Amino acid sequence: MKIYISADIEGVGGVARHEHSRVDGREYPLARRLMTNEVNAAIRGVFAAGATEVTVADSHNVGLNLLPEELDERARLVMGSPRPLSMMHGIDETFAAAMFVGYHAMGGTMNASIVHTFTGRLQEVRLNGVKVGEIGLNAALAGHFGVPVTFVAGDLAACREAEALLPGVRTLAVKEAIGAYAAVCEHPARTCRAIEAAAREALETPPKVEPFVLKGDVELTVRCTTASGADRAGMIPRTRRLDDLTVSYVGADVVEAFQAFNTMSCLVELVPFI
């Protein structure tokens, strides 16, 4: 039984500010260890529940955050970037379930840890009219392959977002944000024990959650923070400018739509000020 784990850093317990999440931040080395420990807890949990293979995608920034030598040696690691499916690269129909660790809420969410959707240059993202963040985008990619997201660990706002989008999903709130850059956290050891137990339970007693499937053509709508950001996003063939800040793209399926989105998020980050 194969399990896919996508891991971010902003939703990790003990992480509260950009000093943790940015690679030049003074607390980033600590955040890397906390992230690695939480992922290891999830790996232990699913192997204890009968998993035979685990793939972990290092999904923060450029994918060089998890400490490879400290990662549970039973797991395979997807690292580095760019990757065509970004935070979900390597997912396919052979996986029984996907799990998200260290996840955060979508950009613009109140009382949520270090919120954004891929980049601060994007205000809002929709798939077929449904507003989504990284949880929704990545759940849709898993759903394309028939894989359900059965467990999400992150801040309380991320858990609520996951529960609203994926009815029945098992969640674990590892912290509660106070605004965007402060949080109330449990001790990391307690957090890891809770993640291990929850991941194990999610596999031993799978929640009744369906894959998040978008059938047929998928319309991606992206609202940028600046008109020049929309200029760049609109350079992709077949995009359509909806207004000063918003572009849309219709893909034959969610993978194509996501790859357009992934390209847009890269384009708007090409220069420091747009």
Buried (B, 14 or more C-beta within 10 A) or exposed (E): BBBBBBBBBBBBBBBBBBBBBBEEBEBBEBBBBBBBBBBBBBBBBBBBBEBEBBBBBBBBBEBEBBBEEEBBEEBEBBBEBEBEBBBBBBBBEEBBBBBBBBBBBBBEBEBBBBBBBBBEBBBBBBBBEEBBBBBBBBBBBBBBBEBBBBBBBBBBBBBBBBBEBBEEBBBBBBBBBEEBBEBEBBEBEEBBBBBBBBBBBBBEEBBEBEBBBBEEEBBBBBBBBBEBBBBBBBEBEEBEBBEEBBBBBBBEBBBBBBBBBBBBBBBBBEEEEB
